[in-house]
Every structure is written in structure tokens, then in C-alpha cells.
Amino acid sequence: MRESTLILQTTLKRLFRDKISYLSMLLLPMAIIIVNIMMVENSQAAQQLGGVAAFAPVIAILIIVMFQYFGGEYMAIFLEQDFSQARKWRLASLPVSKNNFIFSSIIASVIFSLIQSLLMMIVATFVYDITWGNVFVQFGIMIITSILAQFIWMTIYLITLDKKKTSTFGMVFVFATTFMGGGLGWYGGMGFFQRVLQIPTPFYLSTRLMFNVADTSMPLFDHFNSGLSFTALFFLLVAMTIVMGGVVAVLGKRREVV
């Protein structure tokens, strides 16, 4: 237990040590949320759908979830630094199992992502008086989302074993799942074809769960209604996380990392 706590503390220090990266991952999404809301608050569509009060929670959730998936890169960086560079031989000499080390690093990355999301929620709430619904349920969704993000980025790294390729493919994945999930303006009419494409995407599952917990009486939320219940969406997100965890375990064994 003490070993895991020490690894957790050390990993969190490593995350907060890179101030430029930390500030960019914290200030950038906040700026994007505020700018996007300012752009639409006086539009005709915004007024028809209830004004800024209708758009603000939707935009905030979309940006928060997108940066949750960007945050999965933390674990890919740790794998590259700790198991493929000069530190690898030092880690092998430590009285700590690889699984324990990776598990504690995942927890640290999740905590970092949650702190980032919490600060974004506080700023968005303070500026636009957003109602989030049950905050504890929202945090539960973000925890699962963050774990899934770590697994996805770890999978990409374990396939490529290259930092630059992992970053490139990871960014492509995040933008692709955001677009397919409706986070970049592709809302459409939720026809059958679009349902088939959207529902299996991680971004779609995470955002719809958070929408369901927030004030779903707002008209704008109808544009994102998948027709699936909260339980069904939650089950799909958890199942996807478990599957990706299994993929990481298999690839890690083959690459002699996990």
C-alpha cells in the first residue's frame, strides 16, 4: 500500500512539474468554452433554443469530454519514458511490480484529469451559472471516461512503440471520435445511419451520459438524444473500458511492458 501511495505521489509531481503543459491543458479548454459560448450567445439559433442558458452546458460538456480524451496521452508518455528509455533498467531494479507501477500511474493520470475537469466546471458555473445535476454522478462518468482515455492512448503506444506516432494517431483518434460523436458541429437529424456511426464512439457515450445527468429539459438536448437510456449508455461505456483494458493487458504482455 505504501509503495502504491509513493508511486502515486511521484507521478502526480511529474504531471504538475511540466507547467507549460499543465497550463495549456487547463487554460486552453477554459478559453475554448468561453469563446464558443460568446460566439453563439447572440445568434438567432441560440435565442430560439433558450439563449445562452441552453447552449452553455452543452458546449462546456463537449469541451470537457474532448480534453478528457486528450488527457489519455499522459499514460502514453509515462510508458514511453519509463519502459522504453533510460529509466527502464532502474524501474526493473525497484522492489515494485510493473502492474503496481502502471496501476498507480493510471490513477494519478485520472486524478490529474479530474482536477482539470473540476476547474473547468467551476469556471463555467461561475461565469454562466450552469446546472450540472448530480455532481457525484458526473464525476463518476468522468472517472470512467478518463480511464478509457488512458487505455486507448496506451493501446496506440503499445502498437506503435513510438512517441511521435502515438501523439499523431492519438490526436487523430480524439478529433475523429469528437466529430463522429457530434462534438464538432455534426449533429444532424439522428437518422439510422448516424446512430450507427455515433453510438459506438467513446465521445458520444461520455457526452450523452453527462447530458442525461444535467438539465435535459432544455430544447437543445433533443439534438443529442440517442433514444438509449442512461443505463444502456453507461453499460456501453463501462464495457468499452473493460475491453480496452483487456487489449492493453494483452499488448503489454507481448511487448513486455505490462
C-alpha positions, 0 to 999 in steps of 0.5 A: 500500500505504501509503495502504491501511495509513493508511486502515486505521489511521484507521478502526480509531481511529474504531471504538475512539474511540466507547467507549460503543459499543465497550463495549456491543458487547463487554460486552453479548454477554459478559453475554448468554452468561453469563446464558443459560448460568446460566439453563439450567445447572440445568434438567432439559433441560440435565442430560439433554443433558450439563449445562452442558458441552453447552449452553455452546458452543452458546449462546456460538456463537449469541451470537457469530454474532448480534453478528457480524451486528450488527457489519455496521452499522459499514460502514453508518455509515462510508458514511453519514458519509463519502459522504453528509455533510460529509466527502464533498467532502474524501474526493473531494479525497484522492489515494485511490480510493473502492474503496481507501477502502471496501476498507480500511474493510471490513477494519478493520470485520472486524478490529474484529469479530474482536477482539470475537469473540476476547474473547468466546471467551476469556471463555467458555473461561475461565469454562466451559472450552469446546472450540472445535476448530480455532481457525484454522478458526473464525476463518476462518468468522468472517472470512467471516461478518463480511464478509457482515455488512458487505455486507448492512448496506451493501446496506440503506444503499445502498437506503435512503440513510438512517441511521435506516432502515438501523439499523431494517431492519438490526436487523430483518434480524439478529433475523429471520435469528437466529430463522429460523436457530434462534438464538432458541429455534426449533429444532424437529424439522428437518422439510422445511419448516424446512430450507427456511426455515433453510438459506438464512439467513446465521445458520444457515450461520455457526452450523452451520459453527462447530458442525461445527468444535467438539465435535459429539459432544455430544447437543445438536448433533443439534438443529442438524444440517442433514444438509449437510456442512461443505463444502456449508455453507461453499460456501453461505456463501462464495457468499452473500458473493460475491453480496452483494458483487456487489449492493453493487458494483452499488448503489454504482455507481448511487448513486455511492458505490462 
